[in-house]
Amino acid sequence: MGPVEFLYYWFHRALHHHFLYSRYHSHHHASIVTEPITSVIHPFAEHVVYFMLFSIPTIAPIFMGCGSVLAIVLYIAYIDFMNNMGHCNFELVPKWIFKAFPPLKYLMYTPSFHSLHHTQFRTNYSLFMPFYDYMYNTMDKSSDELYEKSLKVTDETPDLVHLTHMTTLQSTYHLRIGIASIASKPSDNPIWYSWMIWPVACLSMVLAWVYGLSAFVIERLQMKKFKMQTWAIPRYNFQYGMTWERESINNLIKKAILDADERGVKVLSLGLLNQAKTLNRSGELFIQKYPKLRVRLVDGSGLATAVVLKSIPFGTKKVFLSRITSKVAQGTAIGLCEIGIQVIMNQKKEHDMLQSRLPKGRTIYLKFSNKDIPQIWIGDNIDDKQQQRAPKGTTFIPTSQFPLKKIRKDCTYLSTPAMKIPETMKNVHTCENWLPRRVTSAWRVAGILHALEGWDMHECGDDKTWSAAIKHGFAPLTKY
C-alpha cells in the first residue's frame, strides 16, 4: 500500500510520457480489448522494474528477520490474480462487496476500472488500489458509471447455437477459457505435460457432474452478419453411455433448447451424442413434445450424408457397410444404391431392414455376404476385430461424429464428416474436437447453413445443404 503502490503509480504515469510510451509502454497498450495474457505483455525493461517493485514486500521482511515463505507465496498469488482479473475484460466483482465495506473501492480495482485505462490512456494509473488516482485526481469520472453498467449487461442473443458436450477428460484442456495454446490444437494431439493438470481436470469433471445444471457458453463466432455461439452440456462421453444418466442429460438438452427458444435464437444444431437415438432420436422427441418451438432444430444428418458420399473414391464399384446405427449410415447406404454402387452387408437383420426402405429397382445393389469384402469400408463404429478382417489397402470412411481407432498401418483412415470453413468466419480460436485447424463437423455446418439460408424447417435434405455449403464458401475436407 505504501512503497509498491506509490512507486508503481508514478512509474506508470511516467511510462505514458510520449518518450517512454513510444519506446516501451505502447507495446502493452496494443491490446485495447484486453484479456488475461495482456497482463504480462511488457517489454523486458518494464519487467525488470516490476520485478524490483514487487520484491520490496518480499525482501524487506527477510532483512528485518521476520520473513515468511507462506507470506511470499500468498503475495505472489495475490499479484497474479489481481493482474489477470484486471485485464479479463469482464466485470466479475459483485456490487454487494462494496456495499458491505465501502472503503474497499479505494483498496481494490475492478476489471472495468482498468479497462478505462486501456481505452482512455491518461486515467486510472494505479496498480491494484485506486486511492492514488483519487488522491492525484487521475480517476476517470466514468469509472463508477461503467462499473454499474457492466454489471447490468446481458449476454447477446446469437442467431445460431451449436449444442455439444465434453468428450474425454482431456477435452477440458481444450476449452478457450483454459489454456489457449492447447485449445488451438486438435484434442487427439498428445500433450506431454497433461499429467500435471490431470487433478484439475478430474476436479472440473466432479464439479460439472454435481453443479452442472445447465449448458454453458464456450465459444462465440461470427460469420458475415450472423452471430454464433457454442454451448456445452456439462457431461462427458462415458456419462452418455450410462442408462441411469439419460433422463438427466435429456433434461439438460431440453433446458438448453427451451432457453434458446426463449431468447430468440433462430437455429440450434445438435452435436455429438446430444442427438443420440437412445436419447431423443435426433431431436424428434423435442419437436413432437414442443410443436410450437420457434427455434429450428437441426441434427445435420443430411449434410453429413452428402459429405460421406462425396468422400467415396471415384470409380468405386463396391462398398462394405459394417453397421447401421445412425441416420447418416442409413442415408449413405441408400444414396450409394441410388447411384449404382453396390453395398455389401454381413448383418442379416440390418440388411433386411435397409432393403425394405430402398426404392424399387435399387434393391439389386444391396447384397448380403460374408465373403465378398471390398476395399472401401463405411460405418458408424468399425471395431478392432472388424478392421483386422479388412483386406490390405482398405479405406475406412466413418459415418459417425467420432473418429475410428487407427490400428492398421497398411490402411487409410478418412476424417469424420467435416468441411473447411470460409475466411468470413471470425473468432475461431480453437480446434473442434479432433479435427484440424479451421475445419468443423458437417453436423455443425448444417446448422450454420440453416441460419444463413433462413430455412424454416427443422432438418433439410442433403442435396439442398450441400449446394448451400459450396455457395457460402465451405469446402470438402480431403483425407489427412
Buried (B, 14 or more C-beta within 10 A) or exposed (E): EEEBBBBBBEBBBEBBEEEBBEEBBBEBBEBEEBBBEBBEBBEEEBEEBBEEBBEEBBEEBEEEEEEEEEEBEEBEEEBEEBBBBBBBBBBEBEEEEBEEEEEEBBEBBBBBBBBBBBBEBEBBBBBBBBBBBEEEEBBBEEBBEBBEEBBEEEEEBBBBBBBBBBBBBBBBBBBBEBBBEBBBBBBEEEBEEEEEBEEEBEEBBEEBBEEBEEBBEBBBBBBEEBBBBBBBBBBBBEBBEEEEBBEBBBEBBBBBBBBBBEBEBBBBBBBBBBBBEEBBBBBBBBBEEBEEBEBBBBBBBBBBBBBBBEBBEEEBEBBBBBBBBBBBBBBBBBBBBBEEBBBBBBBEEBBEEBBEEBEEEBBEBBBBEEEEBBBBBBBBBBEEEBBEBBEEEBBBBBBBBBBBEEEBEEBBBBBBBBBBBBEEBEEBEBBBBBBBEEBBBBBBBBBBBBBBBEBEEBBBBBEBBBEBBEEBBBEBBEEE
